[in-house]
Amino acid sequence: MKYEISTQTSLLKAARAIAGADSLLITSGAGMGVDSGLPDFRGKAGFWREYPAIANMGIAFEEMANPQWFDTDPYLAWAFYGHRLNLYRNTVPHLGFQQLLDIASNRPYGYHVMTSNVDGQFQLAGFNAKQIMECHGSIHYLQCTQGCGSGIWSGEGVEVEVDEVEFKAVGDLPLCSCGELARPNILMFGDWGWNGERSGEQEKRLQSWLNNLRNEGAKLVIIEIGAGHSVPTIRMSSERFADILNAVLIRINPRDFSVPQPHISLPLGGLEGITAIVDLL
């Protein structure tokens, strides 16, 4: 595919940087899953298009993604998260995941992933779970709504049936071993009850890896995909790591593609950007 000269130049720079990298840090936001058919919930219109029943209630994403619903309307809360759990389980990661894994796996200092996504798509695509940090948690793990001390456990085998018309969970809801209602181990808006122990352990592994890169003088390239401004955790982390480790940052984003100099901006979608770079390697 032909691109504007500025984009083609940036692609060449990105390919050269990756070719010379000792290690890769892949950072991603919701835009990473769009090419797999996953929603990015961009704005009220995007969210309501995915969940018209919630649109009829006039509830915005920031309001719906709030732990209060597990207290006030647990069947609605689990309709929302149960629907997403089923969606993520049944989604096949797009080709870009495999392309990233292929170019990351042969680096002398390896790779790591940092994502704000809770969908588990990197694990599903074959990335090593010990090399992934999910800074907002994962929908595939559960915790007690009452903080009973039972910790975090896998949601494997947990099934949530959702009435798509009424948009209510049907039947028994997931429970903690203490008998109280369970919830996904996801950092929600206004969430003071999130158990961050699992993400904390992931962060320690990431930080240990980054410290080793710095001590060894290894050349790091950061590839950021689909991380927008609305929740800027990933963008800020990518820029901070680039500064600390003197790394090259490649930002792939069709809309929010601006990046501090001298880093590389690619105004492309995730799959398109990844493929365009790989074709030049």
Steps between C-alpha positions, in 0.01 A plus 500: 500500500623850417512758777575869518872575495504597869331175602727293276803670652371425849440137407859467379627657824284264704621193310864602541453561872336161552762321291772638728316447829623264773155496660143605435240644735153477347248737658135506399164656561149420380590576137707181488187285501298690238640295210387184680146640503508618861340834592718779636201677665620830355259765626136456594393430142747213461410345834125535448526349153643185661248503786171653382320380814737712709450788256128483574584545868722798416798350682846597374795257497666673796178458697446137398860398568455577868498248787187659651282289267609179671328638812200676345422279198726193486304342213564808286865512609554138405308545175758762400807311616360158412434614145855632473644182652319288242605735220868494592503124542358454150718758323795390286795743531580666168816424301685797649534316832687214333714741299601680819573173677717384210718812496517519880588139576848500345637802689808427716338675798147384422176692514232616737142620454320773692131540423202683643272247332325246722414259218788249525565514126879499532489175699255353250739594217784305662694766691661375820269587791807569719601777258169687499393780731125576507494833680120508528459132588332223305142393441621139511567526875254563783501644851249537783278809493528522879878469530480193723868417453451208264734661247477469123404186314467385140162539335561197280185290496282788616209547262269799498186484287366835387149587385588733211150651481454586868876529540506313827711208613294181519528237771760473773762771520869428571569476871806519722589202718364702794156500337499868402470628144815488288608765249768518230848592618489820294586852608175686438416868528468618860626161611637492855444127537718373216750236606818605317724220628512308170575812295753603765693176453491551124635852545789371711599258223482778241706736714760231567533439125533873428761538775700217346485667158633823650777322691605307191476798266262307277335688215123519553228588251146567621211425263179662620173407329155654538552696821289817506470808716176414681679272748865596442666238722670320212607814312656650811675175592638456147647851503638460851672170420639649179653788697642284778656240270584728207276279286336562164120527527288404199143623547241334273161670520259614226381803699711576806833455322693804625825409675786700656810545286713315403261205524307347210133563422296273272144621426376147428276237655662228708503211255581724204789668682648177630475331158652800321802492733542122479496517120811721516697276737 
